[in-house]
Amino acid sequence: MLGRREAAGESAGYDRLRAEREVADVESAIADARARRLRAQGAVASFFTDAGDITALVAAVPPPATTALPDVDQLLSRAETVRGDWAALRQEIDASRLSERAADRRLVPDPEVVAGTKSSNTAGGDVGSVVSVHVAVPLFDRGSPERAMARARRSQAESRVESLRASLRAQIAATRAEVVERRDAAGRYRAASSDIDRLERIAQVSYEAGERGILELLDALRSGSVARARQAELDAAARRAEIELEFLSGWEIR
């Protein structure tokens, strides 16, 4: 339309050139989005032995998240239950306690009973039974090095648990706050942009009725496309924050 208007002398070439520039930018963005989609489809296909045509893999568009978030203490408690690094530290603490108990047991004598037979060829020979009891008394080796080693390992593991708890609490609190903020931002923008379709219809009808020019129609369509792209970005940012919170706490947002 702009080309025909320019040829008829009804508009300047600037309008057509600007529109062509915007078209080139949009096509470049579409090509970049397609490339990123193929990369994501390939990443998903790598989880399956026979994914077939990766271009057929599509993601369902989820509705806006409305699940209430637990508080920081609940998320931290969940993380302590399901995170592997936390479980490994707990196992290390338990193993250190058992090692310390084993070192304390070295002070208790461990009797050993031996039973058997004994034969002799003196005075015609004879065979008899023998029963003996051996007891090792730890006069010098009292397990002090092993006990100190076990206590040091337990103290180190407990310190690492406290450090992990403090660090994880801070990360969970910050990420939870980010999720709340990004959800609110996406919701506010969605509410503010609820009349996009109506605005485009009004511009289209006004143009067809001759009440508005082609530039006003293009501006309305441009505003609508920008708003939809921005809404998708806000929703994606909120979902990425939710995924990060799931990774930190182990709590799945359904």
JOHUNOR-V358387 format. One record per residue. N is the residue number from 1. PSI is psi in radians with two decimals (none if undefined). D_LAST is the distance of its C-alpha to the last C-alpha in whole Angstrom. Layout:
n=N psi=PSI d_last=D_LAST
n=N psi=PSI d_last=D_LAST
//
This chain:
n=1 psi=-0.75 d_last=48
n=2 psi=-0.63 d_last=49
n=3 psi=-0.74 d_last=51
n=4 psi=-0.67 d_last=53
n=5 psi=-0.66 d_last=53
n=6 psi=-0.74 d_last=54
n=7 psi=-0.55 d_last=57
n=8 psi=-0.03 d_last=58
n=9 psi=0.26 d_last=59
n=10 psi=-0.28 d_last=56
n=11 psi=2.85 d_last=54
n=12 psi=2.79 d_last=54
n=13 psi=-0.33 d_last=53
n=14 psi=-0.72 d_last=51
n=15 psi=-0.76 d_last=48
n=16 psi=-0.76 d_last=48
n=17 psi=-0.67 d_last=48
n=18 psi=-0.71 d_last=45
n=19 psi=-0.73 d_last=43
n=20 psi=-0.64 d_last=44
n=21 psi=-0.71 d_last=42
n=22 psi=-0.67 d_last=39
n=23 psi=-0.75 d_last=39
n=24 psi=-0.69 d_last=39
n=25 psi=-0.73 d_last=37
n=26 psi=-0.77 d_last=34
n=27 psi=-0.64 d_last=35
n=28 psi=-0.71 d_last=35
n=29 psi=-0.66 d_last=31
n=30 psi=-0.74 d_last=31
n=31 psi=-0.71 d_last=32
n=32 psi=-0.71 d_last=30
n=33 psi=-0.68 d_last=27
n=34 psi=-0.70 d_last=28
n=35 psi=-0.74 d_last=29
n=36 psi=-0.58 d_last=26
n=37 psi=-0.74 d_last=24
n=38 psi=-0.70 d_last=26
n=39 psi=-0.73 d_last=26
n=40 psi=-0.70 d_last=22
n=41 psi=-0.67 d_last=23
n=42 psi=-0.66 d_last=25
n=43 psi=-0.70 d_last=22
n=44 psi=-0.72 d_last=20
n=45 psi=-0.44 d_last=23
n=46 psi=-0.26 d_last=24
n=47 psi=-0.10 d_last=22
n=48 psi=2.56 d_last=23
n=49 psi=-0.61 d_last=27
n=50 psi=1.51 d_last=28
n=51 psi=-0.22 d_last=26
n=52 psi=-2.47 d_last=28
n=53 psi=1.95 d_last=29
n=54 psi=-0.42 d_last=26
n=55 psi=-0.24 d_last=27
n=56 psi=-0.16 d_last=25
n=57 psi=2.13 d_last=22
n=58 psi=2.74 d_last=19
n=59 psi=2.33 d_last=16
n=60 psi=2.43 d_last=14
n=61 psi=1.96 d_last=14
n=62 psi=2.68 d_last=10
n=63 psi=2.87 d_last=11
n=64 psi=2.38 d_last=11
n=65 psi=2.30 d_last=8
n=66 psi=0.03 d_last=9
n=67 psi=2.25 d_last=7
n=68 psi=2.43 d_last=10
n=69 psi=2.38 d_last=11
n=70 psi=2.86 d_last=13
n=71 psi=3.07 d_last=16
n=72 psi=-0.71 d_last=18
n=73 psi=-0.71 d_last=19
n=74 psi=-0.72 d_last=16
n=75 psi=-0.70 d_last=15
n=76 psi=-0.70 d_last=18
n=77 psi=-0.68 d_last=18
n=78 psi=-0.72 d_last=15
n=79 psi=-0.70 d_last=17
n=80 psi=-0.43 d_last=20
n=81 psi=-0.66 d_last=19
n=82 psi=-0.32 d_last=17
n=83 psi=2.37 d_last=19
n=84 psi=-0.64 d_last=22
n=85 psi=-0.61 d_last=24
n=86 psi=-0.73 d_last=24
n=87 psi=-0.66 d_last=25
n=88 psi=-0.70 d_last=28
n=89 psi=-0.68 d_last=29
n=90 psi=-0.73 d_last=29
n=91 psi=-0.66 d_last=31
n=92 psi=-0.67 d_last=33
n=93 psi=-0.78 d_last=34
n=94 psi=-0.73 d_last=34
n=95 psi=-0.65 d_last=37
n=96 psi=-0.68 d_last=39
n=97 psi=-0.75 d_last=39
n=98 psi=-0.68 d_last=41
n=99 psi=-0.66 d_last=43
n=100 psi=-0.71 d_last=44
n=101 psi=-0.67 d_last=45
n=102 psi=-0.64 d_last=47
n=103 psi=-0.63 d_last=49
n=104 psi=-0.52 d_last=50
n=105 psi=-0.26 d_last=51
n=106 psi=-0.38 d_last=53
n=107 psi=-0.31 d_last=56
n=108 psi=2.15 d_last=56
n=109 psi=2.49 d_last=59
n=110 psi=1.66 d_last=57
n=111 psi=2.62 d_last=60
n=112 psi=2.16 d_last=61
n=113 psi=2.25 d_last=63
n=114 psi=2.26 d_last=65
n=115 psi=2.54 d_last=68
n=116 psi=-2.85 d_last=70
n=117 psi=2.71 d_last=74
n=118 psi=2.33 d_last=77
n=119 psi=2.70 d_last=80
n=120 psi=2.52 d_last=83
n=121 psi=0.19 d_last=86
n=122 psi=2.41 d_last=89
n=123 psi=0.81 d_last=91
n=124 psi=-0.16 d_last=91
n=125 psi=2.64 d_last=87
n=126 psi=2.77 d_last=84
n=127 psi=2.28 d_last=80
n=128 psi=3.02 d_last=78
n=129 psi=2.61 d_last=75
n=130 psi=2.27 d_last=73
n=131 psi=2.23 d_last=70
n=132 psi=2.67 d_last=69
n=133 psi=2.19 d_last=66
n=134 psi=2.33 d_last=65
n=135 psi=2.14 d_last=63
n=136 psi=2.05 d_last=62
n=137 psi=2.04 d_last=63
n=138 psi=1.57 d_last=61
n=139 psi=-0.64 d_last=63
n=140 psi=-0.71 d_last=62
n=141 psi=1.71 d_last=59
n=142 psi=0.27 d_last=56
n=143 psi=0.35 d_last=53
n=144 psi=-0.80 d_last=53
n=145 psi=-0.75 d_last=51
n=146 psi=-0.69 d_last=49
n=147 psi=-0.76 d_last=48
n=148 psi=-0.68 d_last=48
n=149 psi=-0.75 d_last=46
n=150 psi=-0.72 d_last=43
n=151 psi=-0.68 d_last=43
n=152 psi=-0.72 d_last=42
n=153 psi=-0.74 d_last=40
n=154 psi=-0.75 d_last=38
n=155 psi=-0.71 d_last=39
n=156 psi=-0.76 d_last=37
n=157 psi=-0.70 d_last=34
n=158 psi=-0.66 d_last=33
n=159 psi=-0.69 d_last=34
n=160 psi=-0.62 d_last=32
n=161 psi=-0.80 d_last=29
n=162 psi=-0.69 d_last=30
n=163 psi=-0.74 d_last=30
n=164 psi=-0.70 d_last=26
n=165 psi=-0.80 d_last=25
n=166 psi=-0.77 d_last=27
n=167 psi=-0.75 d_last=26
n=168 psi=-0.65 d_last=22
n=169 psi=-0.78 d_last=22
n=170 psi=-0.76 d_last=23
n=171 psi=-0.73 d_last=21
n=172 psi=-0.75 d_last=18
n=173 psi=-0.77 d_last=20
n=174 psi=-0.76 d_last=20
n=175 psi=-0.67 d_last=17
n=176 psi=-0.76 d_last=15
n=177 psi=-0.65 d_last=18
n=178 psi=-0.72 d_last=18
n=179 psi=-0.80 d_last=14
n=180 psi=-0.78 d_last=15
n=181 psi=-0.75 d_last=19
n=182 psi=-0.62 d_last=17
n=183 psi=-0.80 d_last=15
n=184 psi=-0.72 d_last=18
n=185 psi=-0.75 d_last=20
n=186 psi=-0.70 d_last=18
n=187 psi=-0.75 d_last=18
n=188 psi=-0.73 d_last=22
n=189 psi=-0.65 d_last=23
n=190 psi=-0.72 d_last=21
n=191 psi=-0.69 d_last=23
n=192 psi=-0.40 d_last=26
n=193 psi=0.33 d_last=26
n=194 psi=-0.32 d_last=25
n=195 psi=0.37 d_last=29
n=196 psi=-0.87 d_last=29
n=197 psi=-0.73 d_last=30
n=198 psi=-0.71 d_last=33
n=199 psi=-0.73 d_last=34
n=200 psi=-0.70 d_last=35
n=201 psi=-0.72 d_last=36
n=202 psi=-0.76 d_last=39
n=203 psi=-0.69 d_last=40
n=204 psi=-0.79 d_last=40
n=205 psi=-0.70 d_last=42
n=206 psi=-0.66 d_last=44
n=207 psi=-0.79 d_last=45
n=208 psi=-0.50 d_last=46
n=209 psi=-0.07 d_last=48
n=210 psi=0.20 d_last=50
n=211 psi=-0.41 d_last=49
n=212 psi=2.77 d_last=47
n=213 psi=3.06 d_last=47
n=214 psi=-0.57 d_last=46
n=215 psi=-0.66 d_last=44
n=216 psi=-0.70 d_last=43
n=217 psi=-0.79 d_last=41
n=218 psi=-0.67 d_last=40
n=219 psi=-0.70 d_last=39
n=220 psi=-0.75 d_last=36
n=221 psi=-0.67 d_last=35
n=222 psi=-0.76 d_last=35
n=223 psi=-0.69 d_last=33
n=224 psi=-0.76 d_last=30
n=225 psi=-0.69 d_last=30
n=226 psi=-0.71 d_last=29
n=227 psi=-0.72 d_last=27
n=228 psi=-0.73 d_last=25
n=229 psi=-0.72 d_last=25
n=230 psi=-0.67 d_last=24
n=231 psi=-0.71 d_last=21
n=232 psi=-0.68 d_last=20
n=233 psi=-0.73 d_last=20
n=234 psi=-0.73 d_last=19
n=235 psi=-0.71 d_last=15
n=236 psi=-0.70 d_last=16
n=237 psi=-0.69 d_last=17
n=238 psi=-0.71 d_last=14
n=239 psi=-0.67 d_last=12
n=240 psi=-0.70 d_last=14
n=241 psi=-0.67 d_last=14
n=242 psi=-0.72 d_last=10
n=243 psi=-0.70 d_last=11
n=244 psi=-0.70 d_last=14
n=245 psi=-0.67 d_last=13
n=246 psi=-0.72 d_last=10
n=247 psi=-0.70 d_last=14
n=248 psi=-0.74 d_last=16
n=249 psi=-0.36 d_last=14
n=250 psi=0.11 d_last=12
n=251 psi=2.16 d_last=9
n=252 psi=2.22 d_last=6
n=253 psi=1.95 d_last=4
n=254 psi=none d_last=0
//
